[in-house]
Amino acid sequence: MLTGQITSAILGAVLAGAILFLVRRDHLHGPYAVWWFAVAAATFVLGVFPGVVVWLGHVTGIGYAPVLPIIIGLSLVLIRLLKLDIDRSKQERQIRRLTQKLAILEEELDRAGGRPAREPRDEDDAA
């Protein structure tokens, strides 16, 4: 039967392998891969050296040390979600600006060609 430490070490190694595979297949890019490698390394280290959790618990003053990885993990998940929301907001703003610029350019092209401005149409009607 596998203990928690062995399971954690195996999960860290498998996660690192999966990240390498995703990077190699160009499904995961630089900064994201570094983030996930850090998660895999932390998981592996905590599995191989379980005393690190007890030591970190003592240093931080947490009485029940096994709760420390849970607190750290939840904190990292919340930070990651916040970063994803920030990135998504930035992308939505860029898309909105690009759409506005495209509409302006199309209007200028229509005017320069001497053609009347065309009616906006729904993409679903064109199909």
Contacts in CASP RR format, 6 or more apart in sequence:
PFRMAT RR
TARGET T0000
AUTHOR 0000-0000-0000
METHOD contacts of the structure
MODEL  1
MLTGQITSAILGAVLAGAILFLVRRDHLHGPYAVWWFAVAAATFVLGVFP
GVVVWLGHVTGIGYAPVLPIIIGLSLVLIRLLKLDIDRSKQERQIRRLTQ
KLAILEEELDRAGGRPAREPRDEDDAA
2 10 0 8 1.000
4 47 0 8 1.000
5 46 0 8 1.000
5 47 0 8 1.000
5 48 0 8 1.000
5 50 0 8 1.000
6 47 0 8 1.000
7 47 0 8 1.000
8 43 0 8 1.000
8 44 0 8 1.000
8 46 0 8 1.000
8 47 0 8 1.000
9 43 0 8 1.000
9 44 0 8 1.000
9 47 0 8 1.000
9 48 0 8 1.000
11 43 0 8 1.000
12 40 0 8 1.000
12 41 0 8 1.000
12 43 0 8 1.000
12 44 0 8 1.000
13 40 0 8 1.000
13 44 0 8 1.000
15 36 0 8 1.000
15 39 0 8 1.000
15 40 0 8 1.000
15 43 0 8 1.000
16 37 0 8 1.000
16 40 0 8 1.000
16 41 0 8 1.000
16 44 0 8 1.000
17 40 0 8 1.000
19 28 0 8 1.000
19 33 0 8 1.000
19 36 0 8 1.000
19 37 0 8 1.000
19 40 0 8 1.000
22 28 0 8 1.000
22 33 0 8 1.000
23 29 0 8 1.000
23 30 0 8 1.000
23 33 0 8 1.000
28 36 0 8 1.000
35 80 0 8 1.000
39 76 0 8 1.000
45 52 0 8 1.000
46 52 0 8 1.000
46 53 0 8 1.000
46 69 0 8 1.000
53 65 0 8 1.000
53 66 0 8 1.000
53 68 0 8 1.000
53 69 0 8 1.000
54 65 0 8 1.000
56 62 0 8 1.000
56 65 0 8 1.000
56 68 0 8 1.000
57 63 0 8 1.000
57 65 0 8 1.000
57 68 0 8 1.000
58 65 0 8 1.000
60 68 0 8 1.000
62 68 0 8 1.000
62 71 0 8 1.000
107 117 0 8 1.000
110 116 0 8 1.000
110 117 0 8 1.000
110 118 0 8 1.000
111 117 0 8 1.000
END
